[in-house]
Amino acid sequence: MRDLDMELKIIETEEEYNNAITRIDELFDAKKGSQDAKELDLLVLLVNKYELENFPIDEPDPIEYIKIRMEEMGLKASDLVPYMGNKGNVSRVLNRKRGLSIEMIRNLHKGLGFPLDVLVSEPKLKPA
């Protein structure tokens, strides 16, 4: 790699992180297969590693997860009725008035492929 503005190495400081982000911006439109594209690929890996270690993202609670997946899958609340029993249950869960039952968890996992570890985590419910 030629004329590197920065040495490619594990990112350990915020300054190195910011420099890597700047360099990624410079290389963003690099031609596939070029030295710049190879440098870009390495920088992205290094930045991802730094971000995972320094800016961890908490998993959403089960209700937030369901809402995110509904949006991604183009589902409406009514589409969850077969998995949650009735419209009232769906509404109470999505409005954080109640948690998921074991049967709902099983149905959402089997029917929609939602991960059990997320579904069984403690939801953030509204006080009664």
N, CA, C and O of each residue as an XYZ file, in Angstrom:
512
protein
N       0.846     -1.162      0.000
C       0.000      0.000      0.000
C       0.891      1.225      0.000
O       1.882      1.285      0.728
N       0.546      2.171     -0.795
C       1.412      3.322     -0.988
C       0.879      4.571     -0.301
O      -0.330      4.755     -0.157
N       1.788      5.407      0.111
C       1.434      6.717      0.673
C       0.325      6.647      1.715
O      -0.621      7.434      1.667
N       0.430      5.736      2.633
C      -0.595      5.631      3.671
C      -0.484      6.809      4.613
O       0.603      7.148      5.081
N      -1.614      7.427      4.887
C      -1.629      8.529      5.838
C      -1.492      8.013      7.257
O      -1.113      8.753      8.165
N      -1.798      6.761      7.439
C      -1.699      6.167      8.767
C      -1.203      4.735      8.643
O      -1.429      4.065      7.635
N      -0.543      4.296      9.661
C      -0.064      2.924      9.702
C      -1.248      2.014     10.028
O      -2.031      2.311     10.930
N      -1.378      0.912      9.299
C      -2.463     -0.018      9.572
C      -2.065     -0.908     10.738
O      -1.153     -1.728     10.633
N      -2.765     -0.732     11.847
C      -2.511     -1.504     13.057
C      -3.782     -1.482     13.898
O      -4.720     -0.749     13.587
N      -3.815     -2.265     14.939
C      -4.967     -2.294     15.836
C      -5.200     -0.879     16.379
O      -4.264     -0.214     16.826
N      -6.430     -0.439     16.336
C      -6.783      0.898     16.821
C      -6.940      0.828     18.336
O      -7.718      0.026     18.853
N      -6.197      1.673     19.038
C      -6.203      1.630     20.501
C      -6.682      2.919     21.150
O      -7.047      2.911     22.325
N      -6.691      4.027     20.416
C      -7.087      5.309     21.008
C      -8.185      5.958     20.182
O      -8.417      5.598     19.028
N      -8.849      6.915     20.798
C      -9.898      7.646     20.086
C      -9.315      8.440     18.919
O      -9.954      8.570     17.875
N      -8.106      8.969     19.093
C      -7.452      9.710     18.010
C      -7.186      8.795     16.813
O      -7.436      9.178     15.670
N      -6.679      7.589     17.074
C      -6.448      6.631     15.996
C      -7.776      6.247     15.323
O      -7.845      6.091     14.104
N      -8.808      6.102     16.129
C     -10.142      5.786     15.606
C     -10.627      6.891     14.670
O     -11.091      6.615     13.564
N     -10.518      8.141     15.119
C     -10.960      9.276     14.298
C     -10.153      9.381     13.008
O     -10.704      9.691     11.952
N      -8.842      9.123     13.092
C      -8.007      9.139     11.892
C      -8.433      8.044     10.916
O      -8.457      8.257      9.703
N      -8.764      6.884     11.447
C      -9.210      5.776     10.591
C     -10.530      6.111      9.911
O     -10.710      5.810      8.731
N     -11.447      6.727     10.635
C     -12.738      7.124     10.053
C     -12.515      8.133      8.927
O     -13.138      8.039      7.869
N     -11.630      9.090      9.158
C     -11.313     10.087      8.132
C     -10.751      9.407      6.889
O     -11.130      9.736      5.764
N      -9.848      8.459      7.103
C      -9.237      7.748      5.971
C     -10.278      6.901      5.238
O     -10.243      6.813      4.011
N     -11.185      6.288      5.960
C     -12.260      5.511      5.324
C     -13.082      6.416      4.415
O     -13.425      6.034      3.296
N     -13.397      7.616      4.897
C     -14.142      8.562      4.069
C     -13.387      8.885      2.780
O     -13.988      8.986      1.710
N     -12.061      9.046      2.890
C     -11.238      9.354      1.717
C     -11.228      8.199      0.715
O     -11.183      8.413     -0.497
N     -11.271      6.988      1.233
C     -11.155      5.800      0.380
C     -12.503      5.216     -0.043
O     -12.542      4.223     -0.769
N     -13.577      5.803      0.390
C     -14.897      5.195      0.247
C     -15.233      4.763     -1.180
O     -15.871      3.726     -1.366
N     -14.827      5.518     -2.176
C     -15.161      5.191     -3.566
C     -14.014      4.490     -4.303
O     -13.920      4.556     -5.528
N     -13.154      3.827     -3.546
C     -12.011      3.145     -4.162
C     -12.479      2.067     -5.140
O     -13.475      1.383     -4.903
N     -11.745      1.932     -6.237
C     -12.066      0.934     -7.254
C     -11.824     -0.469     -6.695
O     -10.764     -0.751     -6.136
N     -12.813     -1.335     -6.852
C     -12.723     -2.703     -6.345
C     -11.461     -3.380     -6.860
O     -11.146     -3.313     -8.048
N     -10.741     -4.035     -5.949
C      -9.524     -4.743     -6.311
C      -8.269     -3.882     -6.255
O      -7.157     -4.402     -6.355
N      -8.430     -2.586     -6.098
C      -7.282     -1.687     -6.042
C      -6.625     -1.744     -4.658
O      -7.205     -2.270     -3.708
N      -5.417     -1.200     -4.556
C      -4.729     -1.118     -3.270
C      -5.555     -0.285     -2.291
O      -5.641     -0.611     -1.107
N      -6.160      0.791     -2.791
C      -6.995      1.623     -1.917
C      -8.185      0.836     -1.378
O      -8.561      0.995     -0.216
N      -8.773     -0.005     -2.211
C      -9.907     -0.822     -1.764
C      -9.458     -1.830     -0.706
O     -10.189     -2.105      0.246
N      -8.265     -2.375     -0.876
C      -7.739     -3.320      0.118
C      -7.477     -2.603      1.438
O      -7.771     -3.131      2.511
N      -6.920     -1.391      1.350
C      -6.700     -0.596      2.558
C      -8.036     -0.281      3.233
O      -8.157     -0.361      4.455
N      -9.027      0.074      2.431
C     -10.362      0.370      2.956
C     -10.930     -0.830      3.702
O     -11.450     -0.678      4.808
N     -10.840     -2.011      3.117
C     -11.359     -3.224      3.758
C     -10.695     -3.462      5.114
O     -11.366     -3.787      6.093
N      -9.380     -3.298      5.162
C      -8.658     -3.493      6.423
C      -9.065     -2.443      7.461
O      -9.274     -2.766      8.630
N      -9.174     -1.202      7.030
C      -9.569     -0.141      7.965
C     -10.960     -0.387      8.537
O     -11.193     -0.172      9.727
N     -11.870     -0.831      7.703
C     -13.232     -1.115      8.173
C     -13.202     -2.210      9.229
O     -13.896     -2.108     10.241
N     -12.414     -3.247      9.013
C     -12.287     -4.316     10.015
C     -11.720     -3.777     11.330
O     -12.207     -4.115     12.408
N     -10.705     -2.952     11.232
C     -10.082     -2.391     12.434
C     -11.043     -1.469     13.185
O     -11.106     -1.498     14.414
N     -11.783     -0.662     12.448
C     -12.753      0.239     13.068
C     -13.878     -0.569     13.718
O     -14.301     -0.253     14.830
N     -14.362     -1.605     13.039
C     -15.414     -2.446     13.623
C     -14.955     -3.075     14.930
O     -15.709     -3.116     15.902
N     -13.727     -3.562     14.957
C     -13.176     -4.158     16.177
C     -13.141     -3.125     17.302
O     -13.549     -3.418     18.426
N     -12.663     -1.940     17.009
C     -12.587     -0.881     18.014
C     -13.989     -0.519     18.528
O     -14.195     -0.364     19.732
N     -14.936     -0.389     17.615
C     -16.304     -0.020     18.013
C     -16.949     -1.101     18.876
O     -17.624     -0.787     19.856
N     -16.749     -2.369     18.520
C     -17.317     -3.455     19.325
C     -16.762     -3.448     20.747
O     -17.479     -3.728     21.708
N     -15.490     -3.127     20.864
C     -14.847     -3.128     22.180
C     -15.157     -1.877     22.996
O     -15.195     -1.935     24.225
N     -15.377     -0.752     22.330
C     -15.508      0.518     23.030
C     -16.911      1.114     23.028
O     -17.212      1.984     23.844
N     -17.761      0.663     22.133
C     -19.126      1.179     22.053
C     -20.114      0.021     21.945
O     -20.836     -0.083     20.954
N     -20.153     -0.854     22.959
C     -21.046     -2.009     22.859
C     -22.510     -1.572     22.802
O     -22.906     -0.587     23.425
N     -23.289     -2.316     22.054
C     -24.714     -2.033     21.913
C     -25.479     -3.102     22.672
O     -25.327     -4.295     22.411
N     -26.302     -2.663     23.612
C     -27.116     -3.609     24.361
C     -28.199     -4.190     23.459
O     -28.737     -3.510     22.585
N     -28.500     -5.440     23.687
C     -29.605     -6.068     22.967
C     -30.906     -5.407     23.396
O     -31.063     -5.054     24.565
N     -31.837     -5.234     22.468
C     -33.126     -4.660     22.870
C     -33.888     -5.631     23.750
O     -33.666     -6.841     23.700
N     -34.785     -5.090     24.553
C     -35.639     -5.979     25.335
C     -36.587     -6.684     24.363
O     -36.685     -6.277     23.205
N     -37.292     -7.738     24.810
C     -38.090     -8.528     23.868
C     -39.168     -7.730     23.141
O     -39.446     -7.991     21.971
N     -39.768     -6.776     23.809
C     -40.834     -6.000     23.169
C     -40.232     -5.095     22.089
O     -40.783     -4.988     20.993
N     -39.129     -4.458     22.389
C     -38.461     -3.622     21.389
C     -38.001     -4.480     20.213
O     -38.109     -4.067     19.059
N     -37.489     -5.670     20.506
C     -37.061     -6.582     19.452
C     -38.240     -6.929     18.533
O     -38.113     -6.899     17.309
N     -39.373     -7.255     19.130
C     -40.563     -7.595     18.334
C     -40.948     -6.420     17.439
O     -41.261     -6.617     16.265
N     -40.928     -5.217     17.971
C     -41.284     -4.030     17.178
C     -40.304     -3.811     16.028
O     -40.712     -3.476     14.916
N     -39.032     -3.998     16.292
C     -38.015     -3.837     15.244
C     -38.234     -4.874     14.143
O     -38.224     -4.542     12.957
N     -38.430     -6.124     14.543
C     -38.635     -7.196     13.558
C     -39.945     -7.021     12.791
O     -40.017     -7.341     11.605
N     -40.983     -6.513     13.464
C     -42.245     -6.241     12.760
C     -42.001     -5.243     11.629
O     -42.483     -5.429     10.511
N     -41.258     -4.194     11.927
C     -40.959     -3.183     10.909
C     -40.134     -3.792      9.771
O     -40.428     -3.571      8.596
N     -39.111     -4.551     10.127
C     -38.260     -5.168      9.111
C     -39.035     -6.148      8.231
O     -38.772     -6.259      7.033
N     -39.985     -6.852      8.832
C     -40.730     -7.883      8.111
C     -42.027     -7.346      7.501
O     -42.741     -8.081      6.819
N     -42.330     -6.081      7.740
C     -43.557     -5.494      7.211
C     -44.812     -6.046      7.869
O     -45.857     -6.160      7.229
N     -44.708     -6.388      9.151
C     -45.849     -6.958      9.871
C     -46.638     -5.874     10.593
O     -46.081     -4.869     11.033
N     -47.940     -6.095     10.707
C     -48.810     -5.239     11.507
C     -49.123     -5.986     12.807
O     -48.888     -7.189     12.920
N     -49.646     -5.262     13.763
C     -50.004     -5.880     15.043
C     -50.934     -7.076     14.826
O     -50.800     -8.100     15.496
N     -51.866     -6.944     13.899
C     -52.821     -8.035     13.644
C     -52.119     -9.307     13.152
O     -52.643    -10.407     13.322
N     -50.954     -9.160     12.551
C     -50.209    -10.329     12.073
C     -49.641    -11.158     13.221
O     -49.252    -12.309     13.022
N     -49.594    -10.580     14.419
C     -49.064    -11.294     15.577
C     -50.122    -12.086     16.340
O     -49.789    -12.872     17.227
N     -51.389    -11.885     16.000
C     -52.482    -12.572     16.710
C     -52.287    -14.090     16.736
O     -52.471    -14.691     17.795
N     -51.923    -14.742     15.625
C     -51.754    -16.201     15.684
C     -50.673    -16.654     16.673
O     -50.699    -17.792     17.141
N     -49.741    -15.779     16.984
C     -48.636    -16.127     17.876
C     -48.886    -15.711     19.324
O     -48.255    -16.230     20.245
N     -49.820    -14.763     19.518
C     -50.055    -14.226     20.864
C     -51.469    -14.467     21.377
O     -51.790    -14.079     22.501
N     -52.313    -15.097     20.580
C     -53.626    -15.494     21.070
C     -54.782    -14.619     20.641
O     -55.779    -15.132     20.134
N     -54.682    -13.305     20.830
C     -55.759    -12.404     20.427
C     -55.235    -10.964     20.336
O     -54.111    -10.667     20.740
N     -56.086    -10.080     19.792
C     -55.666     -8.684     19.597
C     -55.362     -7.990     20.913
O     -54.470     -7.145     20.985
N     -56.098     -8.343     21.943
C     -55.875     -7.737     23.253
C     -54.486     -8.048     23.794
O     -53.799     -7.167     24.310
N     -54.082     -9.305     23.671
C     -52.737     -9.688     24.108
C     -51.667     -8.926     23.330
O     -50.711     -8.408     23.909
N     -51.843     -8.867     22.010
C     -50.873     -8.171     21.164
C     -50.762     -6.715     21.606
O     -49.661     -6.190     21.775
N     -51.892     -6.081     21.788
C     -51.910     -4.675     22.188
C     -51.247     -4.464     23.545
O     -50.437     -3.551     23.703
N     -51.583     -5.296     24.518
C     -51.002     -5.153     25.857
C     -49.488     -5.367     25.839
O     -48.754     -4.652     26.523
N     -49.016     -6.350     25.059
C     -47.571     -6.595     24.973
C     -46.882     -5.418     24.290
O     -45.905     -4.886     24.816
N     -47.377     -5.007     23.130
C     -46.721     -3.930     22.383
C     -46.770     -2.596     23.124
O     -45.907     -1.741     22.925
N     -47.776     -2.418     23.974
C     -47.878     -1.188     24.777
C     -47.241     -1.336     26.154
O     -47.397     -0.479     27.024
N     -46.523     -2.435     26.332
C     -45.750     -2.692     27.558
C     -46.619     -2.796     28.817
O     -46.191     -2.438     29.915
N     -47.829     -3.285     28.636
C     -48.732     -3.483     29.779
C     -48.588     -4.885     30.368
O     -48.974     -5.135     31.510
N     -48.020     -5.802     29.563
C     -47.785     -7.170     30.034
C     -46.585     -7.755     29.298
O     -46.215     -7.305     28.214
N     -45.994     -8.763     29.915
C     -44.876     -9.456     29.291
C     -45.360    -10.600     28.426
O     -46.561    -10.844     28.304
N     -44.425    -11.286     27.838
C     -44.746    -12.437     26.999
C     -44.950    -13.681     27.862
O     -44.215    -13.909     28.822
N     -45.944    -14.470     27.512
C     -46.130    -15.758     28.190
C     -45.200    -16.784     27.549
O     -44.657    -16.550     26.469
N     -45.023    -17.907     28.213
C     -44.209    -18.992     27.661
C     -44.762    -19.440     26.313
O     -44.005    -19.699     25.377
N     -46.086    -19.530     26.221
C     -46.705    -19.949     24.960
C     -46.425    -18.941     23.844
O     -46.132    -19.334     22.715
N     -46.514    -17.641     24.152
C     -46.211    -16.617     23.148
C     -44.757    -16.717     22.693
O     -44.455    -16.619     21.504
N     -43.866    -16.914     23.660
C     -42.434    -17.031     23.339
C     -42.206    -18.208     22.399
O     -41.503    -18.087     21.395
N     -42.807    -19.348     22.733
C     -42.661    -20.530     21.877
C     -43.208    -20.265     20.477
O     -42.571    -20.600     19.478
N     -44.386    -19.665     20.414
C     -45.020    -19.400     19.121
C     -44.205    -18.415     18.272
O     -44.033    -18.626     17.072
N     -43.708    -17.351     18.889
C     -42.911    -16.367     18.146
C     -41.594    -16.984     17.667
O     -41.108    -16.679     16.578
N     -41.036    -17.848     18.494
C     -39.791    -18.511     18.110
C     -40.026    -19.487     16.955
O     -39.318    -19.451     15.949
N     -41.024    -20.358     17.109
C     -41.292    -21.366     16.073
C     -41.859    -20.737     14.806
O     -41.453    -21.092     13.699
N     -42.792    -19.807     14.963
C     -43.495    -19.251     13.809
C     -42.733    -18.184     13.045
O     -42.822    -18.112     11.819
N     -41.978    -17.348     13.768
C     -41.300    -16.230     13.117
C     -39.776    -16.306     13.234
O     -39.063    -15.466     12.685
N     -39.286    -17.314     13.949
C     -37.847    -17.488     14.069
C     -37.155    -16.508     14.995
O     -35.941    -16.322     14.911
N     -37.924    -15.872     15.888
C     -37.316    -14.933     16.833
C     -36.460    -15.721     17.820
O     -36.876    -16.786     18.276
N     -35.274    -15.219     18.157
C     -34.369    -15.964     19.044
C     -34.898    -16.058     20.475
O     -35.367    -15.077     21.053
N     -34.807    -17.258     21.023
C     -35.299    -17.483     22.384
C     -34.590    -16.611     23.404
O     -35.232    -16.097     24.320
N     -33.270    -16.430     23.269
C     -32.537    -15.658     24.274
C     -33.034    -14.229     24.377
O     -33.004    -13.653     25.464
N     -33.491    -13.638     23.283
C     -34.042    -12.281     23.333
C     -35.454    -12.311     23.910
O     -35.801    -11.475     24.745
N     -36.261    -13.262     23.475
C     -37.657    -13.320     23.918
C     -37.797    -13.580     25.414
O     -38.735    -13.083     26.038
N     -36.886    -14.345     25.998
C     -37.016    -14.668     27.430
C     -36.370    -13.619     28.338
O     -36.492    -13.707     29.559
N     -35.686    -12.631     27.760
C     -35.089    -11.590     28.603
C     -36.195    -10.729     29.220
O     -37.332    -10.724     28.748
N     -35.849    -10.023     30.255
C     -36.821     -9.235     31.017
C     -37.279     -8.006     30.226
O     -36.452     -7.173     29.856
N     -38.584     -7.882     29.963
C     -39.075     -6.695     29.249
C     -39.139     -5.479     30.178
O     -39.250     -5.610     31.397
N     -39.067     -4.317     29.580
C     -39.222     -3.069     30.333
C     -40.686     -2.681     30.255
O     -41.116     -2.049     29.290
N     -41.463     -3.062     31.286
C     -42.889     -2.801     31.299
C     -43.188     -1.459     31.960
O     -42.424     -0.962     32.787
N     -44.337     -0.888     31.563
C     -44.810      0.332     32.196
C     -45.420     -0.021     33.538
O     -46.052     -1.070     33.665
N     -45.250      0.826     34.542
C     -45.876      0.544     35.841
C     -47.409      0.513     35.705
O     -47.991      1.265     34.922
N     -48.028     -0.348     36.463
C     -49.486     -0.491     36.401
C     -50.202      0.712     36.974
O     -51.433      0.745     36.995
